[in-house]
Amino acid sequence: MKLDPKPLALLAAITLLALPLTGSPSTWLNLTLAGIAMGLIIFVIASGLTLVFGLMDVLNFGHGVFIALGAFMATTVLAAMAPWATSPDVLANLAALATACLAGMAIAAAVGLVFERVLVRPVYGQHLKQILITMGGMIIGEELIKASWGAQLIPLPLPEALRGIFLMGDVAVEKFRVLAMLIGIVVLVGLLLVLNRTKLGLLIRAGVQDREMVEALGYRIRRLFVGVFVAGAALAGLGGVLWGLVQQGVEPQIGAKVNLLLFIVIIIGGLGSTLGCLVGALLVGLVANYVGFLAPKAALFCNIGLMVAILLWRPQGLYPVGAK
């Protein structure tokens, strides 16, 4: 498949256009690096959603509950590992963070399995019912979170060694955002390798195209699809941990608030496209940072404006699935 360079050119053009507008190269670089980091965090969260839609044709409006579960589990784990999280030792901090990420992914995956079996499975192929029932599932999930952790904002401070910035001349980059960028890149590479270079990815993609044939060859495609849904939920849990740490606090509505942003990203990128999800997330992260700096009042609706502009140019998104 030939890669369409136009969306990448758009991303580069927006980045370069912001250079003269921000006033100085150092300010531009600060905003750009922060925007890329935010974009990669959004990608981690949205990748699970676009994976489930692209491979299973499921519109999961309850994706936010997995985000919230990951974030709240991180508060519990980091509080339990407070001596590690508050230690000046980088390795101890990373161990605490890794445990929080794994715990967030595990609980989101477990709830995702139940979510798929109870709510999603009866409405496969019925988009309107999927939207209604998954939104209802998210509302129920929020109430259960309130019953478990309370309805108030819970602080989620960064581990001690991950606070502060890396200073390179006039350019300041937050330490945690650098780590978030690395995690986002690992998730991207992992998804592309699994989907395009492994037998598992081949079976999943073949099951999307011709489910009956794959089942006739002796493979249990339903189990594969359930695994895809659970993997998508786990990625949302990981993204929830990262998002909560960036915000340094979590609340039961954290998932619902991020949900709108996620759908903007996957609509911009093209429903079901992993590459489109990445480019869409980077566009959203960069534009939000640039507009927030240049015109703070416009930052509230810049993402909607970006989506409208992209859809006027490409109604199916930047990288529609199946496009050559």
C-alpha positions as CSV (number, residue, x, y, z in Angstrom):
1,M,0.0,0.0,0.0
2,K,1.4,3.4,-1.0
3,L,1.5,5.9,1.9
4,D,-0.3,9.1,1.1
5,P,2.1,12.0,1.9
6,K,-0.5,14.7,2.0
7,P,-1.7,14.3,5.7
8,L,2.0,14.2,6.8
9,A,2.6,17.3,4.7
10,L,-0.3,19.0,6.5
11,L,1.2,18.1,9.9
12,A,4.5,19.5,8.9
13,A,3.0,22.7,7.4
14,I,1.0,23.4,10.6
15,T,4.1,22.9,12.7
16,L,6.2,25.2,10.5
17,L,3.5,27.8,10.2
18,A,3.5,28.2,13.9
19,L,7.2,29.1,14.0
20,P,6.9,32.7,13.0
21,L,3.6,33.2,14.9
22,T,5.0,32.1,18.3
23,G,7.7,34.8,18.3
24,S,10.8,32.8,19.0
25,P,12.3,29.4,18.1
26,S,12.7,28.4,21.7
27,T,9.0,29.1,22.5
28,W,8.0,27.2,19.3
29,L,10.1,24.2,20.2
30,N,8.7,24.1,23.7
31,L,5.2,24.2,22.4
32,T,5.9,21.6,19.7
33,L,7.5,19.1,22.0
34,A,4.7,19.5,24.5
35,G,2.2,19.1,21.7
36,I,3.8,15.9,20.4
37,A,3.9,14.4,23.9
38,M,0.2,15.2,24.4
39,G,-0.6,13.9,21.0
40,L,1.2,10.6,21.7
41,I,-0.7,10.2,25.0
42,I,-4.0,10.8,23.2
43,F,-2.9,8.2,20.6
44,V,-2.3,5.6,23.3
45,I,-5.9,6.1,24.5
46,A,-7.5,6.4,21.1
47,S,-5.6,3.5,19.6
48,G,-7.7,1.0,21.5
49,L,-10.9,2.7,20.3
50,T,-9.8,2.8,16.6
51,L,-8.5,-0.8,16.9
52,V,-11.9,-2.0,18.1
53,F,-13.8,-0.1,15.4
54,G,-11.4,-1.0,12.6
55,L,-11.3,-4.7,13.3
56,M,-14.7,-5.4,15.0
57,D,-16.9,-2.6,13.6
58,V,-18.0,-1.7,17.1
59,L,-18.7,1.9,18.1
60,N,-17.8,1.8,21.8
61,F,-19.0,5.1,23.4
62,G,-18.2,3.4,26.8
63,H,-14.4,3.6,26.1
64,G,-14.1,6.3,28.7
65,V,-14.9,3.9,31.6
66,F,-11.7,2.0,30.8
67,I,-9.7,5.3,30.9
68,A,-11.2,6.2,34.3
69,L,-10.5,2.7,35.7
70,G,-6.8,2.9,34.7
71,A,-6.4,6.4,36.2
72,F,-8.1,5.5,39.5
73,M,-6.1,2.2,39.8
74,A,-3.0,4.3,39.4
75,T,-4.0,6.4,42.4
76,T,-4.4,3.3,44.5
77,V,-1.2,1.7,43.4
78,L,1.0,4.8,43.7
79,A,-0.5,5.5,47.1
80,A,0.4,1.9,48.2
81,M,3.9,2.3,46.8
82,A,4.4,5.8,48.2
83,P,7.9,5.0,49.5
84,W,8.9,4.0,46.0
85,A,7.1,6.9,44.3
86,T,8.5,9.5,46.6
87,S,12.0,8.1,46.5
88,P,14.7,10.2,44.7
89,D,15.8,7.0,43.0
90,V,14.8,6.9,39.3
91,L,14.6,3.1,39.2
92,A,12.3,3.0,42.2
93,N,10.0,5.7,40.6
94,L,9.9,3.8,37.3
95,A,9.1,0.5,39.1
96,A,6.2,2.2,40.9
97,L,5.0,3.8,37.6
98,A,5.3,0.5,35.7
99,T,3.3,-1.3,38.4
100,A,0.6,1.4,38.2
101,C,0.4,1.1,34.4
102,L,0.2,-2.7,34.6
103,A,-2.5,-2.6,37.2
104,G,-4.5,0.0,35.2
105,M,-4.2,-2.1,32.1
106,A,-5.2,-5.3,34.0
107,I,-8.4,-3.9,35.6
108,A,-9.4,-2.2,32.3
109,A,-8.8,-5.4,30.4
110,A,-10.9,-7.4,33.0
111,V,-13.8,-5.0,32.9
112,G,-13.4,-4.9,29.1
113,L,-14.0,-8.6,28.9
114,V,-17.2,-8.3,31.0
115,F,-18.3,-5.3,29.0
116,E,-17.9,-7.1,25.7
117,R,-19.7,-10.2,26.9
118,V,-22.6,-8.5,28.6
119,L,-23.2,-5.3,26.6
120,V,-21.4,-5.4,23.2
121,R,-21.9,-9.0,22.1
122,P,-25.7,-8.8,21.8
123,V,-25.5,-5.7,19.5
124,Y,-22.7,-6.7,17.0
125,G,-23.5,-5.1,13.6
126,Q,-26.1,-2.6,15.1
127,H,-24.4,0.7,15.4
128,L,-27.2,2.7,16.9
129,K,-27.8,0.1,19.6
130,Q,-24.0,0.0,20.2
131,I,-23.9,3.7,20.8
132,L,-26.9,3.7,23.2
133,I,-25.9,0.6,25.2
134,T,-22.2,1.5,25.5
135,M,-23.0,5.0,26.7
136,G,-25.3,3.4,29.3
137,G,-22.4,1.2,30.3
138,M,-20.2,4.2,30.8
139,I,-22.7,5.9,33.0
140,I,-23.1,2.8,35.1
141,G,-19.3,2.4,35.2
142,E,-18.9,6.0,36.5
143,E,-21.4,5.4,39.3
144,L,-19.5,2.2,40.3
145,I,-16.2,4.2,40.3
146,K,-17.9,6.8,42.6
147,A,-19.0,4.0,44.9
148,S,-15.5,2.6,45.0
149,W,-13.2,5.7,45.1
150,G,-15.7,8.5,45.9
151,A,-17.0,11.4,43.8
152,Q,-14.3,13.9,44.6
153,L,-11.1,14.7,42.7
154,I,-8.2,12.5,43.9
155,P,-4.7,13.9,43.5
156,L,-2.3,11.9,41.4
157,P,1.2,13.4,41.8
158,L,4.1,12.4,39.6
159,P,6.8,10.2,41.1
160,E,9.5,12.3,42.6
161,A,12.3,11.7,39.9
162,L,9.8,12.3,37.0
163,R,9.0,15.9,38.2
164,G,10.7,18.9,36.8
165,I,12.2,19.5,33.4
166,F,15.1,18.8,31.1
167,L,16.7,22.2,30.2
168,M,18.5,22.4,26.9
169,G,19.5,26.0,26.4
170,D,16.2,28.0,26.2
171,V,14.2,24.8,25.6
172,A,12.5,23.2,28.6
173,V,10.9,19.7,28.3
174,E,9.0,18.1,31.2
175,K,10.6,14.8,32.2
176,F,7.3,13.0,32.3
177,R,6.3,14.1,28.8
178,V,9.5,12.6,27.5
179,L,8.6,9.3,29.1
180,A,5.1,9.6,27.7
181,M,6.5,10.1,24.2
182,L,8.6,6.9,24.5
183,I,5.6,4.9,25.7
184,G,3.5,6.2,22.8
185,I,6.2,5.3,20.3
186,V,6.4,1.8,21.8
187,V,2.6,1.3,21.6
188,L,2.6,2.5,17.9
189,V,5.5,0.2,16.9
190,G,3.9,-2.7,18.8
191,L,0.5,-2.3,17.1
192,L,2.0,-2.0,13.7
193,L,4.2,-5.1,14.2
194,V,1.4,-7.2,15.6
195,L,-1.1,-6.3,13.0
196,N,1.2,-6.4,9.9
197,R,4.0,-8.8,10.8
198,T,2.5,-11.6,12.9
199,K,0.2,-14.6,12.2
200,L,-2.2,-13.2,14.9
201,G,-2.5,-10.0,13.0
202,L,-3.0,-11.8,9.7
203,L,-5.8,-13.9,11.3
204,I,-7.5,-10.9,12.7
205,R,-7.4,-9.0,9.4
206,A,-8.5,-12.0,7.5
207,G,-11.4,-12.5,10.0
208,V,-12.6,-9.0,9.3
209,Q,-12.6,-9.6,5.5
210,D,-14.1,-13.2,5.5
211,R,-15.1,-14.5,8.9
212,E,-16.7,-17.7,7.6
213,M,-13.6,-18.7,5.7
214,V,-11.3,-18.2,8.7
215,E,-13.7,-20.2,10.9
216,A,-13.8,-23.0,8.2
217,L,-10.0,-23.3,8.5
218,G,-10.4,-24.1,12.2
219,Y,-9.7,-20.8,13.9
220,R,-12.0,-19.4,16.5
221,I,-12.5,-15.9,15.2
222,R,-14.8,-14.9,18.1
223,R,-12.0,-15.5,20.6
224,L,-9.7,-13.4,18.5
225,F,-12.2,-10.5,18.4
226,V,-12.8,-10.7,22.1
227,G,-9.0,-10.5,22.5
228,V,-9.0,-7.4,20.3
229,F,-11.6,-5.8,22.5
230,V,-9.8,-6.6,25.7
231,A,-6.5,-5.3,24.2
232,G,-8.3,-2.1,23.3
233,A,-9.6,-1.7,26.9
234,A,-6.1,-2.4,28.2
235,L,-4.6,0.4,26.0
236,A,-7.3,2.7,27.3
237,G,-6.3,1.8,30.9
238,L,-2.7,2.6,30.1
239,G,-3.7,5.9,28.5
240,G,-5.8,6.7,31.6
241,V,-2.8,6.4,33.8
242,L,-0.7,8.7,31.6
243,W,-3.6,11.2,31.3
244,G,-4.2,11.3,35.0
245,L,-0.5,11.9,35.7
246,V,-0.4,14.7,33.2
247,Q,-3.5,16.3,34.9
248,Q,-2.1,15.3,38.3
249,G,-5.6,14.4,39.5
250,V,-8.4,12.1,38.6
251,E,-12.2,12.3,38.9
252,P,-15.0,9.8,37.9
253,Q,-15.9,11.9,34.8
254,I,-12.3,11.9,33.5
255,G,-13.2,9.2,30.8
256,A,-16.3,11.0,29.6
257,K,-14.3,14.3,29.3
258,V,-11.6,12.6,27.2
259,N,-14.1,10.6,25.1
260,L,-15.1,13.6,22.9
261,L,-11.5,14.3,22.1
262,L,-10.9,10.6,21.2
263,F,-13.8,10.6,18.7
264,I,-12.5,13.8,17.1
265,V,-9.1,12.1,16.7
266,I,-10.4,8.9,15.1
267,I,-12.8,10.9,12.8
268,I,-9.9,13.1,11.7
269,G,-7.6,10.1,11.1
270,G,-10.2,7.9,9.4
271,L,-12.3,5.4,11.3
272,G,-10.3,2.3,12.1
273,S,-6.9,3.5,10.8
274,T,-4.0,3.2,13.2
275,L,-1.8,5.5,11.1
276,G,-4.7,8.0,10.8
277,C,-5.2,7.8,14.6
278,L,-1.5,8.7,15.1
279,V,-1.6,11.7,12.7
280,G,-5.0,12.9,14.1
281,A,-3.7,12.7,17.6
282,L,-0.5,14.7,16.8
283,L,-2.6,17.3,14.9
284,V,-4.9,17.7,17.9
285,G,-2.1,17.9,20.4
286,L,-0.1,20.4,18.3
287,V,-3.0,22.7,17.3
288,A,-4.3,22.8,20.9
289,N,-0.9,23.9,22.1
290,Y,-0.3,26.5,19.4
291,V,-3.8,28.0,19.7
292,G,-3.8,27.9,23.5
293,F,-0.6,30.0,23.4
294,L,-1.6,32.4,20.6
295,A,-5.4,32.8,21.3
296,P,-6.3,31.2,24.6
297,K,-10.1,31.9,24.2
298,A,-10.1,30.0,20.9
299,A,-8.5,26.9,22.5
300,L,-11.9,25.7,23.7
301,F,-13.2,25.0,20.2
302,C,-10.0,24.7,18.1
303,N,-10.3,20.8,18.0
304,I,-13.9,21.0,16.6
305,G,-12.7,23.6,14.1
306,L,-9.8,21.3,13.1
307,M,-12.2,18.4,12.6
308,V,-14.5,20.4,10.4
309,A,-11.7,21.7,8.3
310,I,-10.3,18.2,7.8
311,L,-13.7,16.7,6.9
312,L,-14.3,19.5,4.4
313,W,-11.1,18.5,2.7
314,R,-11.4,14.7,3.2
315,P,-14.8,13.6,4.3
316,Q,-13.6,10.0,5.1
317,G,-10.6,11.3,7.2
318,L,-6.9,11.5,6.5
319,Y,-6.3,7.8,6.1
320,P,-9.6,6.0,5.5
321,V,-9.4,2.2,5.9
322,G,-9.1,0.5,2.5
323,A,-7.7,3.6,0.7
324,K,-4.7,3.1,-1.5
